[in-house]
Amino acid sequence: MKIIFLDIDGVLNSVETAEIFPAAIQNLNHIIQVSNAELVISSFWNYLYPLDQINGKLAEAGVCKPAFAATREIGSNQDHSSVVTASAIGAKSQEIQLWLEKQTGITSFVIFDDDPIYISKAHEHHAVIVDPEKGLTKEDADHALLILSLPLPDKIPDFYVDWLNSRRNTSANPTK
């Protein structure tokens, strides 16, 4: 099973205005349709809404498939009325890891987030960091499809590490 860990704010909508990025929704739908991946919500929305409400909001925005799970293991409150705390923020990557450890049959996964601070070293080769001013772009979608096409190895292939490092160097230094 292929998994998309989905952050919402900054990936599908504007952090500033909460306005949906229509192209981001299209790009997410493309990834889902091409890869047949399942959605897992890895967002602060987990602390504000139950999964059925999140799925309703995603459906209203045009997402083609509901999430089947959420990484709500740490810092959650059964009534979903808790305020997001610093400990919950720091636990995001740990939530993903705990969720993965409880699953079987995961063949690959990708993590979408708009802030690299939430991505642990253990997951950095599975992460696509999205520009929060643009949302999920076609380039991000292509990157995610590449990640999802690679099985979970004991070691990340050298060609992928080289490609990822070159992409990061280009992003950090756009004059090259």
N, C-alpha and C positions, 0 to 999 in steps of 0.2 A: 504494500500500500504506500502511495506517495502522499506526503502531507505538506500543506501550506500553513505555516504559522503566521497568522495575519494580525498585524497591528492595524488599527483603523485610522486614528487621527494622524494626519501627515502622509498617510499612504493612500487612502481613498478620499479623504476630504481635507480641507484647509484647516490647519490648527487655529489660525486667526479668526476665521469666519464660520467654520463648520460647513461651508459650501462644498458639495460633492464635486469631485473632479470626474466629469463624464468619461474622459479618456482613460482614467485610472480604472474605472469599472469595466470598460471594454477590454482593457489589457488583462485584468484579473480573470474575466470570463474566458478570454483566449487561453490563458494558462490552464485553467480548469478543464476546458474542452479538449485541448491538445494532450495534456498529461493525465487526465482523469484523476487528478489529485483531490484529496479531501481537505476541507478547511477546518482548522483549529484556531479559535480566537485566542490571540496572545496580546491583549490590549487592556488598557486601564478601564475600558468599558466593562470588563469582567467584574469590576468592583462596584459598578453602578447599575448594571442591568443583568437579569437572568438571560440565559442563552436564547430562549424563545423570543424575547424582546429584541435582542441583538439581531437574530435572524430576520425578524420582521422589518427592522430598519434597513438591513442589507438588501432584503427583497424589494423594499420600496425604492431603494437606490438603483436597483437593476442587476444585482448580483444573481447569477444564474443557478447557484446551488447553495443550500443552507449549510452552515457549519454543523458538524456532528459532535463537536466537543469544544471545550474551552480549558485553558490552563489556569484553573482557579484553585490550585492546591494551597498556595501560601498567601496569607494576608486576606483571605476571603471571609466574608460574613454571610451567614445563611440567608439573611433577609436582604442582602445586596444593598444595604444602605450605608455601608462604611465609607469613610472618607479615605481617599488614597493617601497613604503615609509614605514617608521616606523608606521604611523597611519594605513596603510593598513594591516601591519603585526599584529598589536594589535587588529584589527577588525575581524579576522578570525572566532572566536567563535561567535561574534555578528552577522556576516553574516549568520551563520548557524541558529541561533535563529530567525533572521528576516525572513529567508526563510521558516522555519517551521511554524511561525505564519501566513504566507500568504497561507498555504496549508490546505486542508481538506482531510480526509481519510487516514492519516498516521497512520499505526498500530504499527510500530516499526522502529527504525533506528540505524545505527552503524556509527561511525566516525573513519576513518583510518587516522592516522597522525604519523609522525616519531619524533615529538617533543611535549612532554606533555605541554609545555608552552602555546600552542595554544588551549588547552582544558579547558573550564571553569568548575567550580564546578558543575554547573547545568547539564553539559553533561558528567561528568567523568564516569558515569556508562554505557554510550553508546560508550565509546572510546576504541579502540584497538591501543595501542602505538606500532609501528613497529620499529624493529631494522634497522636503515638506512644502515647498512653494509650487511644485509641479505635480506631486503625487506619482503614482506608479506609471512609469513611461514604457514605451515599446522596448527601449534598450533594457530597462529593468526586467521586463517580461522575458526577453530573449535570454538574459542572464539566468533568470529563475528556471527557465526550461532546460538550460544546460545543466544546472545543478540537479534538477529533478531527473535528468537522463542518466546521471551517474549513480551506480549502486553505492550503498554505504560501504566504503572500504575500511580496512584496518589502517590504511595509509592513504592520504589524499594523493592522487596522481600528480607527478611533477609538472606535466603540461598544464594542468589546471592551476596549480600554485603559480607557475610562471605567468599565465594569462591574467590571473587575478591581480598579481603584483604589478604587472604592466598597466592594467586598468586603473589601479589605485594611484600609480605614479602619474599617469596622464591626467586623472581627475585633480590631483594635488597641484600639478603644474601644467595648466592648459596651453602653454605656449609651445610645448613639444609636439 
